[in-house]
Amino acid sequence: MVTEEIHLNAFLEENGIEILETDLGEYIQQLDEEPPYHIVTPAMHKSKEDIAKLFHDKLKTAPGLSPTELTLIARQNMRAKYPEAEIGITGANFIIAETGSIALTENEGNGRLCASYPKTHVVITGLEKVIPSLSDLALFWPLLATFGTGQRVTSYNSIISGPKQPGEFDGPDEMYVILLDNGRTNMLANTKLRESLYCIRCGACLNACPVYKNIGGHSYGTTYSGPIGAVITPHLKGLNDWKHLSYASSLCGNCTEVCAVKINLHELLLENRSEAVEQGFATWSEKLAWKAWKKASLNRGLMNIGNQKLKNWVVNKAFKAWTVHRDVLDFSPKTFNERWKAEKGL
């Protein structure tokens, strides 16, 4: 995901370097020229029919292939590339400070091939992935698999401590580890937001979030979607331009409840909103709109004033900030209070 964060693929292609995604989901998304839809399962929004059509269009395969046949075609295409590749790029689920090793978790074995076949292995990972020792890995690895899918699918676990040594036949000649900051130290300096760096990218909060379930990963317009994406993206890419993500929440707290490492995600979303106001990123019209909303909400008479068309116009036209990142609001013809009185004859 960090290579998606820094748009590495696009940069390499612009400089004439061929790059191939080897995770099956990422490979599908690369063929379709789309970013990942989910942190763990990048192509989860596509049906088997969608993927069969994509392979037919891009790879000229027979139409209507089964998932097994599609997987075998992807495997055949990738296998031919591993021995030819000069550089293999992987991430790291964890970095073990005690031994200087990286820990990789995967479903398909593609990470092991990327790390061993090419002569050079490059690891790109966020600096928050560092854990103290191997004994800590015994806690985090099971958490990642269990909370990621609830299944025993993340079954390939590797600890890589460097390039091949004298007398060894497998492995790269060189290995480089690139620690990515990209705003992470700013979050570390924020005493309230720093707990968002605990995230192990299991994707549990996305799976539980009612907003994510309804709008999907691409609607967020950024690498990290769902509750954790709404928390960290404003601090990775700029609070002023991305503060709206922190409002894409019902504040139900389901994300906090399912989080593997107990990040208070719904509280951090509120913290982002608070920081945006404190730093002066709220427009005068937005402030005026919320003051008017508060005033009306505390006064039943004001809530009942005006018809449906007038209320729609005020919110969607007079205060245009509402519709920048939201669909138009359509008020009910009558408030609940008015309907209750009519129903009961009061």
C-alpha positions, 0 to 999 in steps of 0.5 A: 500500500505504501507504493500506492501512497507515493504513486511509485508505479506511475513514476516508474512507468513514466521513466520507461520502467516496466513494473508488474503487480504480483498480488492477484488482486493488485494485478487485476487492478493494474490491468484495469488501471484502477487503484485498490478498492480495499486495504487487504482485498484490492479487487473485492468490488469485482465479480468473477464475470467482471474479471473474466471480461477484463482478462478477455479485453486485456489479455485476449483470453477466452470469454467466460473463464472460471475463477480457477482458469483466470488464476492459472492464467495470471500465475502463468503470466507472472511466473515468466516475469520473476526470473527476468526481473532485475528488482523485486519490491515488497512492503513489510508488515512488520520490521523487527528492530532486534534482528533488523529483519522484515516480516512479510505476510501473504496469501499466494507466495508472490512476496517470497518470489519477489524477495528471492528471484531478482538480484535486488530486493527493495523493501518500502514500508512506513516507519510505524511498522517497527516492533521491538523484538521477535517475541512481539511478532508472536502477538502481531502476526496472528492478529493480522490474519485473524482480524484481516479476514477471519480465515486462515488465508494469510498463511505464508509468513516470512522473516527476511534478514538480508541478502543471501550469504556466502554459500547460500543459493537462494535470495538477492545479492542486495537488499535495501529497506526504505523507511517512508515518513510522508507525514508520519512523524507529524502524527507521532508528534501529535499526542492525540493522533499518534495512536493511529500509527498503531494500525497494522492494516488488517482492514477490519475497520473497513469491513465493519464501517457502515459508511464504507459498506455503502460508498466503497473504497474508491469514493474516498479518493485516496490510498487508505479508505475507511475509518483509518483512512479518514483518520490518517489521510488528512495528516498525510496529505493536508488537513485543509484539503482532506478534512472532509473525510473525517465527516464521512462517519456515523460515529457509531464506534463500530470501527473502534470496537473491531480494531485489532490494536484498539485505536479509538478511531471514532474519537480521532475522527472527532479530533480531526474535525476539532483540529480543522476548526482550531486551525482556521480551515472552516469557512465562514459559511460553514460556521454560519450554517452550523450556528443556524442548524444549532439554533434551529435544532434547539427550537421546535418552532424554528424546525417546523418553519418553511416548506420542503422546497425552502429547506432544500434550497437553503441547505443545497444552494445557499450553503453550497459547502454541503454538496461539495462532498455530499449528495443533495439533501432532500428534506421530508415534506413534514417534520416528525413532530408535525406528523406526530401531531397530525397522527395523534390529532393534537 
